[in-house]
Amino acid sequence: MAHQAYLIRRLLTIPPMLVGISLVLFLAINLAPGGPESFFIAEDMNTQMAEQLRESLGLNQPLHVRYWRWLTRVVVGDLGFSLSGGIPTTQLILDRLGATLLLTTTSLVIAVVISVIVGVISAVHQYSTLDRVISALAYFGMSFPTFWLGIMLILLFSVTLRWLPPSGMSEFGKEGDLLSRISFLVLPVIALSAVDIGGFVRFVRASMLDVLRMDYVRTARAKGLAEKVVVYRHSLRNALIPTVTVIGMAARSLVAGAVFVEMIFAWPGLGRLAVNAVYRRDYPVVMGVNIVIALFVVVTSLIVDILYLYLDPRIEYE
């Protein structure tokens, strides 16, 4: 019951958090130099026409009125219309959301699976040649900037070797071909997950080493249990508890990294949509994308808390 009450309280905190985030974003966008109307109002436009344009866009009203109107529409799922194209912002986001979720989710799953396996192997074989090689590769992965790694991957595998496509999400006429989709996904996933894999491996290794030194692990070994049982049944679950926090934080940072990856690989996702909207000062689209990202961050934090409850039932939330 205590866990259920805690989760209910966490769910109730989500709406106020989103309202606070949206208010900060709204003020930052609308108080920035130039403002969204500067994209539409030319320097040689007369004052009367400029005022009429501001009125038609609803930009002549006070900030608190404009924010309240925007907030009441968002509650019912209406994020407004794109100032540059007149297309509903919700439609633009939904058209791009699937691509971003595919990229980020695939990258996170691959990073977690590889990191847990390699990190455990590195910890079990501490100070061996294999451990040193894994640590060196992890440091290399952590040191590569995402945008630089993406460009190098394109030069190597697309330009030089011609093994994989350099950009896009699918080949024209083969949108339903699974193998074609995977070939377009490989390079962006590598670029996005490489840094996280390096960090995860180091953290899993350190966490496993701490757990393997615990008294209950020594007791399990003294009882004659097989090493695989000791490592994977008695140690790994406890080692993953602090790792979940890092993975949750990385899931949020993946969204920021996806912006660079989507621009480099011309991936039609939310990151590319947001960058283009910023260039056009299309603030309804910028606001809509940021609210979706904020919701993703809040939900990710909630999922991390739920995983805590599963991994360690001893944790009590009062």
TORZAGU-791397 format. One record per residue (C-alpha): residue number from 1; residue in three letters; x, y, z. Coordinates in nm, 2 decimals. Layout:
REM residues N
<rec k="NUM" r="ALA" x="X" y="Y" z="Z"/>
...
END
This chain:
REM residues 318
<rec k="1" r="MET" x="0.00" y="0.00" z="0.00"/>
<rec k="2" r="ALA" x="0.29" y="0.24" z="0.08"/>
<rec k="3" r="HIS" x="0.43" y="0.18" z="-0.27"/>
<rec k="4" r="GLN" x="0.10" y="0.24" z="-0.43"/>
<rec k="5" r="ALA" x="0.04" y="0.56" z="-0.24"/>
<rec k="6" r="TYR" x="0.39" y="0.68" z="-0.34"/>
<rec k="7" r="LEU" x="0.33" y="0.61" z="-0.70"/>
<rec k="8" r="ILE" x="0.00" y="0.80" z="-0.69"/>
<rec k="9" r="ARG" x="0.17" y="1.10" z="-0.53"/>
<rec k="10" r="ARG" x="0.43" y="1.09" z="-0.80"/>
<rec k="11" r="LEU" x="0.17" y="1.08" z="-1.07"/>
<rec k="12" r="LEU" x="0.00" y="1.38" z="-0.91"/>
<rec k="13" r="THR" x="0.32" y="1.58" z="-0.92"/>
<rec k="14" r="ILE" x="0.35" y="1.54" z="-1.30"/>
<rec k="15" r="PRO" x="0.09" y="1.81" z="-1.40"/>
<rec k="16" r="PRO" x="0.24" y="2.09" z="-1.18"/>
<rec k="17" r="MET" x="0.59" y="2.01" z="-1.30"/>
<rec k="18" r="LEU" x="0.48" y="2.03" z="-1.67"/>
<rec k="19" r="VAL" x="0.30" y="2.36" z="-1.60"/>
<rec k="20" r="GLY" x="0.61" y="2.50" z="-1.44"/>
<rec k="21" r="ILE" x="0.83" y="2.39" z="-1.72"/>
<rec k="22" r="SER" x="0.59" y="2.52" z="-1.98"/>
<rec k="23" r="LEU" x="0.58" y="2.86" z="-1.81"/>
<rec k="24" r="VAL" x="0.95" y="2.90" z="-1.81"/>
<rec k="25" r="LEU" x="0.97" y="2.79" z="-2.18"/>
<rec k="26" r="PHE" x="0.69" y="3.03" z="-2.27"/>
<rec k="27" r="LEU" x="0.86" y="3.33" z="-2.11"/>
<rec k="28" r="ALA" x="1.20" y="3.24" z="-2.25"/>
<rec k="29" r="ILE" x="1.07" y="3.21" z="-2.60"/>
<rec k="30" r="ASN" x="0.85" y="3.52" z="-2.60"/>
<rec k="31" r="LEU" x="1.09" y="3.75" z="-2.41"/>
<rec k="32" r="ALA" x="1.38" y="3.66" z="-2.64"/>
<rec k="33" r="PRO" x="1.52" y="3.94" z="-2.86"/>
<rec k="34" r="GLY" x="1.32" y="3.98" z="-3.18"/>
<rec k="35" r="GLY" x="1.03" y="3.76" z="-3.08"/>
<rec k="36" r="PRO" x="0.84" y="3.52" z="-3.30"/>
<rec k="37" r="GLU" x="0.67" y="3.81" z="-3.50"/>
<rec k="38" r="SER" x="1.01" y="3.92" z="-3.64"/>
<rec k="39" r="PHE" x="1.00" y="3.63" z="-3.88"/>
<rec k="40" r="PHE" x="0.68" y="3.76" z="-4.04"/>
<rec k="41" r="ILE" x="0.71" y="4.14" z="-4.00"/>
<rec k="42" r="ALA" x="0.95" y="4.29" z="-4.25"/>
<rec k="43" r="GLU" x="1.15" y="4.60" z="-4.18"/>
<rec k="44" r="ASP" x="0.98" y="4.80" z="-4.45"/>
<rec k="45" r="MET" x="0.63" y="4.70" z="-4.33"/>
<rec k="46" r="ASN" x="0.42" y="4.99" z="-4.22"/>
<rec k="47" r="THR" x="0.30" y="5.01" z="-3.86"/>
<rec k="48" r="GLN" x="-0.07" y="4.95" z="-3.94"/>
<rec k="49" r="MET" x="0.00" y="4.63" z="-4.13"/>
<rec k="50" r="ALA" x="0.24" y="4.51" z="-3.85"/>
<rec k="51" r="GLU" x="-0.02" y="4.56" z="-3.59"/>
<rec k="52" r="GLN" x="-0.28" y="4.38" z="-3.79"/>
<rec k="53" r="LEU" x="-0.04" y="4.09" z="-3.83"/>
<rec k="54" r="ARG" x="0.03" y="4.08" z="-3.46"/>
<rec k="55" r="GLU" x="-0.34" y="4.08" z="-3.39"/>
<rec k="56" r="SER" x="-0.41" y="3.80" z="-3.63"/>
<rec k="57" r="LEU" x="-0.13" y="3.59" z="-3.46"/>
<rec k="58" r="GLY" x="-0.25" y="3.69" z="-3.12"/>
<rec k="59" r="LEU" x="0.08" y="3.85" z="-3.03"/>
<rec k="60" r="ASN" x="-0.06" y="4.19" z="-2.93"/>
<rec k="61" r="GLN" x="-0.21" y="4.05" z="-2.60"/>
<rec k="62" r="PRO" x="-0.03" y="4.05" z="-2.26"/>
<rec k="63" r="LEU" x="0.20" y="3.75" z="-2.19"/>
<rec k="64" r="HIS" x="-0.02" y="3.61" z="-1.91"/>
<rec k="65" r="VAL" x="-0.33" y="3.61" z="-2.14"/>
<rec k="66" r="ARG" x="-0.14" y="3.45" z="-2.42"/>
<rec k="67" r="TYR" x="0.00" y="3.18" z="-2.18"/>
<rec k="68" r="TRP" x="-0.34" y="3.11" z="-2.03"/>
<rec k="69" r="ARG" x="-0.49" y="3.07" z="-2.38"/>
<rec k="70" r="TRP" x="-0.21" y="2.84" z="-2.48"/>
<rec k="71" r="LEU" x="-0.23" y="2.63" z="-2.16"/>
<rec k="72" r="THR" x="-0.61" y="2.58" z="-2.19"/>
<rec k="73" r="ARG" x="-0.57" y="2.45" z="-2.54"/>
<rec k="74" r="VAL" x="-0.28" y="2.22" z="-2.45"/>
<rec k="75" r="VAL" x="-0.50" y="2.06" z="-2.18"/>
<rec k="76" r="VAL" x="-0.73" y="1.93" z="-2.45"/>
<rec k="77" r="GLY" x="-0.44" y="1.83" z="-2.68"/>
<rec k="78" r="ASP" x="-0.43" y="2.14" z="-2.90"/>
<rec k="79" r="LEU" x="-0.08" y="2.27" z="-2.94"/>
<rec k="80" r="GLY" x="-0.18" y="2.54" z="-3.18"/>
<rec k="81" r="PHE" x="-0.07" y="2.59" z="-3.54"/>
<rec k="82" r="SER" x="0.27" y="2.63" z="-3.70"/>
<rec k="83" r="LEU" x="0.33" y="3.00" z="-3.78"/>
<rec k="84" r="SER" x="0.53" y="2.91" z="-4.09"/>
<rec k="85" r="GLY" x="0.31" y="2.64" z="-4.25"/>
<rec k="86" r="GLY" x="-0.03" y="2.67" z="-4.08"/>
<rec k="87" r="ILE" x="-0.02" y="2.30" z="-4.00"/>
<rec k="88" r="PRO" x="-0.14" y="2.19" z="-3.65"/>
<rec k="89" r="THR" x="0.16" y="2.15" z="-3.42"/>
<rec k="90" r="THR" x="0.02" y="1.82" z="-3.28"/>
<rec k="91" r="GLN" x="0.01" y="1.67" z="-3.63"/>
<rec k="92" r="LEU" x="0.37" y="1.78" z="-3.69"/>
<rec k="93" r="ILE" x="0.49" y="1.63" z="-3.37"/>
<rec k="94" r="LEU" x="0.30" y="1.30" z="-3.41"/>
<rec k="95" r="ASP" x="0.44" y="1.27" z="-3.77"/>
<rec k="96" r="ARG" x="0.80" y="1.29" z="-3.62"/>
<rec k="97" r="LEU" x="0.75" y="1.13" z="-3.28"/>
<rec k="98" r="GLY" x="0.77" y="0.77" z="-3.41"/>
<rec k="99" r="ALA" x="1.10" y="0.83" z="-3.58"/>
<rec k="100" r="THR" x="1.26" y="0.98" z="-3.26"/>
<rec k="101" r="LEU" x="1.12" y="0.70" z="-3.04"/>
<rec k="102" r="LEU" x="1.25" y="0.44" z="-3.27"/>
<rec k="103" r="LEU" x="1.60" y="0.60" z="-3.27"/>
<rec k="104" r="THR" x="1.63" y="0.67" z="-2.90"/>
<rec k="105" r="THR" x="1.46" y="0.35" z="-2.78"/>
<rec k="106" r="THR" x="1.68" y="0.13" z="-3.00"/>
<rec k="107" r="SER" x="1.99" y="0.32" z="-2.89"/>
<rec k="108" r="LEU" x="1.90" y="0.29" z="-2.52"/>
<rec k="109" r="VAL" x="1.82" y="-0.08" z="-2.53"/>
<rec k="110" r="ILE" x="2.13" y="-0.17" z="-2.72"/>
<rec k="111" r="ALA" x="2.34" y="0.05" z="-2.49"/>
<rec k="112" r="VAL" x="2.19" y="-0.11" z="-2.17"/>
<rec k="113" r="VAL" x="2.22" y="-0.47" z="-2.30"/>
<rec k="114" r="ILE" x="2.58" y="-0.44" z="-2.42"/>
<rec k="115" r="SER" x="2.69" y="-0.24" z="-2.11"/>
<rec k="116" r="VAL" x="2.55" y="-0.48" z="-1.86"/>
<rec k="117" r="ILE" x="2.70" y="-0.78" z="-2.03"/>
<rec k="118" r="VAL" x="3.04" y="-0.62" z="-2.09"/>
<rec k="119" r="GLY" x="3.05" y="-0.45" z="-1.75"/>
<rec k="120" r="VAL" x="2.98" y="-0.78" z="-1.56"/>
<rec k="121" r="ILE" x="3.25" y="-0.96" z="-1.77"/>
<rec k="122" r="SER" x="3.50" y="-0.68" z="-1.69"/>
<rec k="123" r="ALA" x="3.42" y="-0.69" z="-1.32"/>
<rec k="124" r="VAL" x="3.44" y="-1.07" z="-1.29"/>
<rec k="125" r="HIS" x="3.78" y="-1.06" z="-1.47"/>
<rec k="126" r="GLN" x="3.92" y="-0.76" z="-1.28"/>
<rec k="127" r="TYR" x="4.27" y="-0.65" z="-1.38"/>
<rec k="128" r="SER" x="4.30" y="-0.91" z="-1.65"/>
<rec k="129" r="THR" x="4.40" y="-0.83" z="-2.01"/>
<rec k="130" r="LEU" x="4.03" y="-0.85" z="-2.11"/>
<rec k="131" r="ASP" x="3.94" y="-0.60" z="-1.84"/>
<rec k="132" r="ARG" x="4.20" y="-0.36" z="-1.95"/>
<rec k="133" r="VAL" x="4.09" y="-0.38" z="-2.31"/>
<rec k="134" r="ILE" x="3.73" y="-0.32" z="-2.22"/>
<rec k="135" r="SER" x="3.82" y="-0.03" z="-2.00"/>
<rec k="136" r="ALA" x="4.03" y="0.13" z="-2.28"/>
<rec k="137" r="LEU" x="3.74" y="0.09" z="-2.53"/>
<rec k="138" r="ALA" x="3.50" y="0.23" z="-2.28"/>
<rec k="139" r="TYR" x="3.71" y="0.54" z="-2.23"/>
<rec k="140" r="PHE" x="3.75" y="0.58" z="-2.61"/>
<rec k="141" r="GLY" x="3.37" y="0.56" z="-2.65"/>
<rec k="142" r="MET" x="3.31" y="0.82" z="-2.38"/>
<rec k="143" r="SER" x="3.56" y="1.06" z="-2.54"/>
<rec k="144" r="PHE" x="3.40" y="1.08" z="-2.89"/>
<rec k="145" r="PRO" x="3.16" y="1.37" z="-2.94"/>
<rec k="146" r="THR" x="2.84" y="1.25" z="-3.09"/>
<rec k="147" r="PHE" x="2.84" y="1.48" z="-3.39"/>
<rec k="148" r="TRP" x="3.21" y="1.40" z="-3.47"/>
<rec k="149" r="LEU" x="3.15" y="1.03" z="-3.44"/>
<rec k="150" r="GLY" x="2.84" y="1.05" z="-3.67"/>
<rec k="151" r="ILE" x="3.04" y="1.23" z="-3.94"/>
<rec k="152" r="MET" x="3.33" y="0.98" z="-3.92"/>
<rec k="153" r="LEU" x="3.08" y="0.69" z="-3.95"/>
<rec k="154" r="ILE" x="2.93" y="0.84" z="-4.26"/>
<rec k="155" r="LEU" x="3.28" y="0.89" z="-4.41"/>
<rec k="156" r="LEU" x="3.39" y="0.53" z="-4.33"/>
<rec k="157" r="PHE" x="3.08" y="0.32" z="-4.39"/>
<rec k="158" r="SER" x="2.89" y="0.52" z="-4.65"/>
<rec k="159" r="VAL" x="3.15" y="0.72" z="-4.85"/>
<rec k="160" r="THR" x="3.45" y="0.49" z="-4.84"/>
<rec k="161" r="LEU" x="3.31" y="0.14" z="-4.79"/>
<rec k="162" r="ARG" x="2.96" y="0.20" z="-4.93"/>
<rec k="163" r="TRP" x="2.81" y="-0.05" z="-4.69"/>
<rec k="164" r="LEU" x="2.54" y="0.16" z="-4.53"/>
<rec k="165" r="PRO" x="2.32" y="0.45" z="-4.64"/>
<rec k="166" r="PRO" x="2.45" y="0.79" z="-4.52"/>
<rec k="167" r="SER" x="2.12" y="0.96" z="-4.44"/>
<rec k="168" r="GLY" x="1.74" y="0.93" z="-4.42"/>
<rec k="169" r="MET" x="1.51" y="0.68" z="-4.27"/>
<rec k="170" r="SER" x="1.42" y="0.45" z="-4.56"/>
<rec k="171" r="GLU" x="1.48" y="0.41" z="-4.93"/>
<rec k="172" r="PHE" x="1.22" y="0.54" z="-5.17"/>
<rec k="173" r="GLY" x="0.99" y="0.26" z="-5.27"/>
<rec k="174" r="LYS" x="1.12" y="0.03" z="-4.99"/>
<rec k="175" r="GLU" x="0.95" y="0.19" z="-4.69"/>
<rec k="176" r="GLY" x="0.80" y="-0.14" z="-4.58"/>
<rec k="177" r="ASP" x="1.13" y="-0.34" z="-4.62"/>
<rec k="178" r="LEU" x="1.25" y="-0.43" z="-4.27"/>
<rec k="179" r="LEU" x="1.61" y="-0.49" z="-4.37"/>
<rec k="180" r="SER" x="1.62" y="-0.16" z="-4.56"/>
<rec k="181" r="ARG" x="1.49" y="0.02" z="-4.24"/>
<rec k="182" r="ILE" x="1.75" y="-0.15" z="-4.03"/>
<rec k="183" r="SER" x="2.04" y="-0.05" z="-4.26"/>
<rec k="184" r="PHE" x="1.93" y="0.32" z="-4.23"/>
<rec k="185" r="LEU" x="1.91" y="0.28" z="-3.85"/>
<rec k="186" r="VAL" x="2.26" y="0.13" z="-3.79"/>
<rec k="187" r="LEU" x="2.48" y="0.43" z="-3.81"/>
<rec k="188" r="PRO" x="2.25" y="0.67" z="-3.62"/>
<rec k="189" r="VAL" x="2.22" y="0.42" z="-3.34"/>
<rec k="190" r="ILE" x="2.59" y="0.36" z="-3.32"/>
<rec k="191" r="ALA" x="2.66" y="0.74" z="-3.31"/>
<rec k="192" r="LEU" x="2.39" y="0.80" z="-3.04"/>
<rec k="193" r="SER" x="2.47" y="0.50" z="-2.81"/>
<rec k="194" r="ALA" x="2.85" y="0.49" z="-2.82"/>
<rec k="195" r="VAL" x="2.90" y="0.75" z="-2.55"/>
<rec k="196" r="ASP" x="2.64" y="0.59" z="-2.33"/>
<rec k="197" r="ILE" x="2.79" y="0.25" z="-2.37"/>
<rec k="198" r="GLY" x="3.13" y="0.37" z="-2.25"/>
<rec k="199" r="GLY" x="2.98" y="0.54" z="-1.94"/>
<rec k="200" r="PHE" x="2.75" y="0.25" z="-1.86"/>
<rec k="201" r="VAL" x="3.03" y="-0.01" z="-1.88"/>
<rec k="202" r="ARG" x="3.24" y="0.18" z="-1.64"/>
<rec k="203" r="PHE" x="2.95" y="0.23" z="-1.40"/>
<rec k="204" r="VAL" x="2.83" y="-0.14" z="-1.41"/>
<rec k="205" r="ARG" x="3.18" y="-0.26" z="-1.36"/>
<rec k="206" r="ALA" x="3.23" y="-0.04" z="-1.05"/>
<rec k="207" r="SER" x="2.89" y="-0.13" z="-0.91"/>
<rec k="208" r="MET" x="2.95" y="-0.50" z="-0.96"/>
<rec k="209" r="LEU" x="3.29" y="-0.48" z="-0.79"/>
<rec k="210" r="ASP" x="3.13" y="-0.32" z="-0.49"/>
<rec k="211" r="VAL" x="2.87" y="-0.59" z="-0.47"/>
<rec k="212" r="LEU" x="3.12" y="-0.88" z="-0.52"/>
<rec k="213" r="ARG" x="3.30" y="-0.77" z="-0.21"/>
<rec k="214" r="MET" x="2.99" y="-0.80" z="0.01"/>
<rec k="215" r="ASP" x="2.98" y="-1.06" z="0.29"/>
<rec k="216" r="TYR" x="2.67" y="-1.23" z="0.15"/>
<rec k="217" r="VAL" x="2.85" y="-1.29" z="-0.18"/>
<rec k="218" r="ARG" x="3.14" y="-1.45" z="0.01"/>
<rec k="219" r="THR" x="2.89" y="-1.66" z="0.20"/>
<rec k="220" r="ALA" x="2.73" y="-1.78" z="-0.13"/>
<rec k="221" r="ARG" x="3.07" y="-1.88" z="-0.26"/>
<rec k="222" r="ALA" x="3.16" y="-2.05" z="0.06"/>
<rec k="223" r="LYS" x="2.84" y="-2.26" z="0.03"/>
<rec k="224" r="GLY" x="2.98" y="-2.40" z="-0.30"/>
<rec k="225" r="LEU" x="2.74" y="-2.22" z="-0.53"/>
<rec k="226" r="ALA" x="2.85" y="-2.20" z="-0.89"/>
<rec k="227" r="GLU" x="3.02" y="-1.88" z="-0.99"/>
<rec k="228" r="LYS" x="2.74" y="-1.80" z="-1.25"/>
<rec k="229" r="VAL" x="2.48" y="-1.83" z="-0.98"/>
<rec k="230" r="VAL" x="2.67" y="-1.61" z="-0.75"/>
<rec k="231" r="VAL" x="2.73" y="-1.34" z="-1.02"/>
<rec k="232" r="TYR" x="2.40" y="-1.34" z="-1.20"/>
<rec k="233" r="ARG" x="2.15" y="-1.44" z="-0.93"/>
<rec k="234" r="HIS" x="2.30" y="-1.29" z="-0.61"/>
<rec k="235" r="SER" x="2.51" y="-1.00" z="-0.73"/>
<rec k="236" r="LEU" x="2.38" y="-0.86" z="-1.06"/>
<rec k="237" r="ARG" x="2.03" y="-0.75" z="-0.93"/>
<rec k="238" r="ASN" x="2.18" y="-0.55" z="-0.64"/>
<rec k="239" r="ALA" x="2.45" y="-0.40" z="-0.87"/>
<rec k="240" r="LEU" x="2.18" y="-0.28" z="-1.11"/>
<rec k="241" r="ILE" x="2.01" y="-0.06" z="-0.84"/>
<rec k="242" r="PRO" x="2.25" y="0.23" z="-0.86"/>
<rec k="243" r="THR" x="2.29" y="0.17" z="-1.24"/>
<rec k="244" r="VAL" x="1.92" y="0.23" z="-1.29"/>
<rec k="245" r="THR" x="1.98" y="0.60" z="-1.19"/>
<rec k="246" r="VAL" x="2.25" y="0.65" z="-1.44"/>
<rec k="247" r="ILE" x="2.04" y="0.48" z="-1.71"/>
<rec k="248" r="GLY" x="1.75" y="0.70" z="-1.63"/>
<rec k="249" r="MET" x="1.96" y="1.01" z="-1.66"/>
<rec k="250" r="ALA" x="2.11" y="0.88" z="-1.99"/>
<rec k="251" r="ALA" x="1.76" y="0.82" z="-2.13"/>
<rec k="252" r="ARG" x="1.69" y="1.19" z="-2.08"/>
<rec k="253" r="SER" x="2.02" y="1.30" z="-2.23"/>
<rec k="254" r="LEU" x="1.96" y="1.08" z="-2.54"/>
<rec k="255" r="VAL" x="1.69" y="1.33" z="-2.64"/>
<rec k="256" r="ALA" x="1.95" y="1.60" z="-2.65"/>
<rec k="257" r="GLY" x="2.20" y="1.38" z="-2.84"/>
<rec k="258" r="ALA" x="1.93" y="1.28" z="-3.09"/>
<rec k="259" r="VAL" x="1.91" y="1.65" z="-3.20"/>
<rec k="260" r="PHE" x="2.27" y="1.63" z="-3.34"/>
<rec k="261" r="VAL" x="2.22" y="1.28" z="-3.48"/>
<rec k="262" r="GLU" x="1.90" y="1.36" z="-3.65"/>
<rec k="263" r="MET" x="2.06" y="1.67" z="-3.82"/>
<rec k="264" r="ILE" x="2.37" y="1.48" z="-3.93"/>
<rec k="265" r="PHE" x="2.19" y="1.18" z="-4.06"/>
<rec k="266" r="ALA" x="1.88" y="1.37" z="-4.19"/>
<rec k="267" r="TRP" x="1.67" y="1.16" z="-3.96"/>
<rec k="268" r="PRO" x="1.30" y="1.29" z="-3.97"/>
<rec k="269" r="GLY" x="1.25" y="1.32" z="-3.60"/>
<rec k="270" r="LEU" x="1.16" y="1.57" z="-3.33"/>
<rec k="271" r="GLY" x="1.51" y="1.70" z="-3.30"/>
<rec k="272" r="ARG" x="1.53" y="1.80" z="-3.66"/>
<rec k="273" r="LEU" x="1.18" y="1.95" z="-3.64"/>
<rec k="274" r="ALA" x="1.28" y="2.16" z="-3.33"/>
<rec k="275" r="VAL" x="1.60" y="2.29" z="-3.49"/>
<rec k="276" r="ASN" x="1.41" y="2.40" z="-3.80"/>
<rec k="277" r="ALA" x="1.14" y="2.56" z="-3.59"/>
<rec k="278" r="VAL" x="1.40" y="2.76" z="-3.40"/>
<rec k="279" r="TYR" x="1.55" y="2.89" z="-3.72"/>
<rec k="280" r="ARG" x="1.20" y="3.00" z="-3.83"/>
<rec k="281" r="ARG" x="1.11" y="3.13" z="-3.49"/>
<rec k="282" r="ASP" x="0.80" y="2.91" z="-3.51"/>
<rec k="283" r="TYR" x="0.73" y="2.93" z="-3.13"/>
<rec k="284" r="PRO" x="0.42" y="2.70" z="-3.12"/>
<rec k="285" r="VAL" x="0.62" y="2.42" z="-3.27"/>
<rec k="286" r="VAL" x="0.92" y="2.49" z="-3.04"/>
<rec k="287" r="MET" x="0.68" y="2.49" z="-2.74"/>
<rec k="288" r="GLY" x="0.51" y="2.18" z="-2.85"/>
<rec k="289" r="VAL" x="0.83" y="1.98" z="-2.90"/>
<rec k="290" r="ASN" x="0.97" y="2.10" z="-2.57"/>
<rec k="291" r="ILE" x="0.66" y="2.00" z="-2.38"/>
<rec k="292" r="VAL" x="0.68" y="1.65" z="-2.54"/>
<rec k="293" r="ILE" x="1.04" y="1.63" z="-2.43"/>
<rec k="294" r="ALA" x="0.95" y="1.75" z="-2.08"/>
<rec k="295" r="LEU" x="0.68" y="1.48" z="-2.06"/>
<rec k="296" r="PHE" x="0.93" y="1.22" z="-2.17"/>
<rec k="297" r="VAL" x="1.18" y="1.33" z="-1.90"/>
<rec k="298" r="VAL" x="0.91" y="1.32" z="-1.62"/>
<rec k="299" r="VAL" x="0.78" y="0.98" z="-1.73"/>
<rec k="300" r="THR" x="1.13" y="0.85" z="-1.74"/>
<rec k="301" r="SER" x="1.19" y="0.96" z="-1.38"/>
<rec k="302" r="LEU" x="0.87" y="0.78" z="-1.28"/>
<rec k="303" r="ILE" x="0.98" y="0.46" z="-1.46"/>
<rec k="304" r="VAL" x="1.31" y="0.47" z="-1.27"/>
<rec k="305" r="ASP" x="1.13" y="0.49" z="-0.94"/>
<rec k="306" r="ILE" x="0.91" y="0.19" z="-1.04"/>
<rec k="307" r="LEU" x="1.23" y="0.00" z="-1.13"/>
<rec k="308" r="TYR" x="1.36" y="0.07" z="-0.78"/>
<rec k="309" r="LEU" x="1.06" y="-0.09" z="-0.63"/>
<rec k="310" r="TYR" x="1.11" y="-0.40" z="-0.84"/>
<rec k="311" r="LEU" x="1.48" y="-0.43" z="-0.79"/>
<rec k="312" r="ASP" x="1.49" y="-0.37" z="-0.42"/>
<rec k="313" r="PRO" x="1.16" y="-0.42" z="-0.23"/>
<rec k="314" r="ARG" x="1.34" y="-0.31" z="0.09"/>
<rec k="315" r="ILE" x="1.32" y="0.05" z="-0.02"/>
<rec k="316" r="GLU" x="1.05" y="0.23" z="0.17"/>
<rec k="317" r="TYR" x="0.87" y="0.54" z="0.05"/>
<rec k="318" r="GLU" x="0.70" y="0.73" z="0.33"/>
END
